Amino acid sequence: MMRNKMMLLTLVIAFICNGCSIDDDDANFHFTALEIVDAEVPESFILNETYKISVNYLKPDSCTYYEGFDVVKDSLTTRSVVAIGAVRTDIDDCMEELIQETASFNFQVIYTEPYTFKFYKGDNSDGEAEYMEIVVPVNNP
């Protein structure tokens, strides 16, 4: 009986020691901003309503995966919108091709002033971010 317990304990310790490597702390991805080519927003908003905003973005290769949107409040009614992608760094055979995809997010209207959306289009030749701006007026019910 004691010998069986000792064998079981030895097996458990072997599994625990073999489970994870302490040296495996390197990330196998990094985040990147994806270029937005088009956005579908309503012609106008109604106060206190929620709207689905659809965005077409480009993935540069097969190793980049869509992760979500980063919507930043620049001022009271100005929002900067960036599509975020995760790029896998542990894959060597990425197919480099532009892949257009669509995603959406919900937006709730809480102010009566017009909203300005600045959708990230990419960087210009000087490395500065460029945006597509869309202004949406708000109608009071």
C-alpha positions as CSV (number, residue, x, y, z in Angstrom):
1,M,0.0,0.0,0.0
2,M,2.8,2.4,0.9
3,R,4.6,1.6,-2.3
4,N,1.5,2.5,-4.4
5,K,1.3,5.9,-2.6
6,M,4.9,6.5,-3.2
7,M,4.5,5.7,-7.0
8,L,1.5,8.0,-7.2
9,L,3.3,10.8,-5.4
10,T,6.3,10.4,-7.8
11,L,4.0,10.6,-10.8
12,V,2.3,13.7,-9.5
13,I,5.6,15.4,-8.9
14,A,6.8,14.4,-12.4
15,F,3.7,16.0,-14.0
16,I,4.0,19.2,-12.0
17,C,7.7,19.6,-12.8
18,N,7.2,18.9,-16.5
19,G,4.1,21.1,-16.9
20,C,5.4,24.6,-17.8
21,S,8.7,26.1,-18.6
22,I,9.7,29.1,-16.5
23,D,11.6,30.5,-19.5
24,D,8.4,30.6,-21.7
25,D,7.5,34.3,-20.9
26,D,7.9,35.7,-24.4
27,A,4.7,36.9,-26.0
28,N,3.8,35.2,-29.3
29,F,1.9,38.3,-30.6
30,H,1.7,42.0,-30.7
31,F,-1.1,44.5,-31.2
32,T,-1.4,46.7,-34.3
33,A,-3.8,49.3,-35.7
34,L,-5.7,48.1,-38.7
35,E,-6.6,50.5,-41.6
36,I,-10.3,51.4,-41.8
37,V,-11.5,51.8,-45.4
38,D,-15.2,52.6,-44.8
39,A,-17.7,53.1,-42.0
40,E,-21.5,52.8,-42.0
41,V,-23.1,55.4,-39.7
42,P,-26.6,56.7,-39.6
43,E,-27.4,60.1,-41.3
44,S,-28.5,61.3,-37.9
45,F,-28.9,60.1,-34.3
46,I,-31.7,60.4,-31.8
47,L,-30.8,61.3,-28.3
48,N,-30.6,58.3,-25.8
49,E,-30.7,55.7,-28.6
50,T,-28.1,53.1,-29.3
51,Y,-26.8,52.5,-32.8
52,K,-24.8,49.8,-34.5
53,I,-21.8,51.2,-36.4
54,S,-20.3,48.9,-39.0
55,V,-16.7,49.3,-40.1
56,N,-14.7,47.8,-43.0
57,Y,-11.0,47.3,-42.2
58,L,-8.0,45.7,-43.8
59,K,-5.9,42.8,-42.4
60,P,-2.4,42.9,-44.0
61,D,-1.8,39.1,-43.8
62,S,-3.1,35.8,-42.6
63,C,-1.2,36.1,-39.3
64,T,-3.2,39.2,-38.2
65,Y,-6.5,38.6,-36.3
66,Y,-9.2,41.2,-35.5
67,E,-9.4,41.8,-31.7
68,G,-11.9,44.7,-31.4
69,F,-12.1,48.5,-31.5
70,D,-10.4,51.1,-29.5
71,V,-12.9,54.0,-29.2
72,V,-11.3,57.1,-27.5
73,K,-13.3,60.1,-26.4
74,D,-11.2,63.0,-27.7
75,S,-13.7,65.7,-26.6
76,L,-17.4,65.8,-25.5
77,T,-18.7,64.5,-28.9
78,T,-15.6,63.5,-30.8
79,R,-14.5,59.9,-30.9
80,S,-11.4,58.4,-32.5
81,V,-12.0,54.8,-33.7
82,V,-9.2,52.4,-34.3
83,A,-9.7,48.7,-35.3
84,I,-7.2,46.6,-33.4
85,G,-5.5,43.5,-34.7
86,A,-3.2,40.9,-33.0
87,V,-0.3,39.8,-35.1
88,R,1.0,36.3,-34.4
89,T,4.8,36.3,-34.2
90,D,5.3,32.5,-33.8
91,I,4.1,31.7,-37.4
92,D,6.6,31.8,-40.2
93,D,4.5,31.2,-43.3
94,C,2.1,34.2,-43.3
95,M,0.4,34.9,-46.6
96,E,0.8,38.6,-47.3
97,E,-2.5,39.7,-48.9
98,L,-4.9,42.5,-48.0
99,I,-8.1,40.9,-46.5
100,Q,-11.1,43.2,-46.1
101,E,-13.4,42.3,-43.2
102,T,-16.3,44.0,-41.4
103,A,-17.0,44.4,-37.7
104,S,-19.3,46.6,-35.7
105,F,-19.7,48.2,-32.3
106,N,-22.7,49.7,-30.5
107,F,-22.7,53.5,-29.8
108,Q,-25.1,55.2,-27.4
109,V,-26.0,58.8,-28.0
110,I,-26.0,60.8,-24.7
111,Y,-25.3,64.4,-25.9
112,T,-27.4,66.7,-28.1
113,E,-24.4,68.2,-30.0
114,P,-23.3,66.6,-33.3
115,Y,-20.9,63.7,-33.0
116,T,-17.6,63.6,-34.9
117,F,-16.1,60.1,-35.6
118,K,-12.5,60.0,-36.7
119,F,-11.8,56.5,-38.2
120,Y,-8.1,55.6,-38.5
121,K,-7.1,55.2,-42.1
122,G,-3.4,54.5,-41.6
123,D,-0.2,56.5,-41.5
124,N,0.9,58.9,-44.2
125,S,4.4,59.0,-45.7
126,D,5.6,61.1,-42.7
127,G,4.4,58.4,-40.3
128,E,1.5,60.6,-39.0
129,A,-2.0,59.1,-38.4
130,E,-4.7,60.0,-40.9
131,Y,-8.4,59.8,-40.2
132,M,-11.7,59.7,-42.1
133,E,-14.0,62.1,-40.3
134,I,-17.8,61.7,-40.3
135,V,-20.1,64.1,-38.5
136,V,-23.5,62.9,-37.4
137,P,-26.1,65.4,-36.2
138,V,-28.4,64.6,-33.2
139,N,-32.1,65.0,-33.4
140,N,-34.1,65.6,-30.3
141,P,-37.3,63.4,-30.2
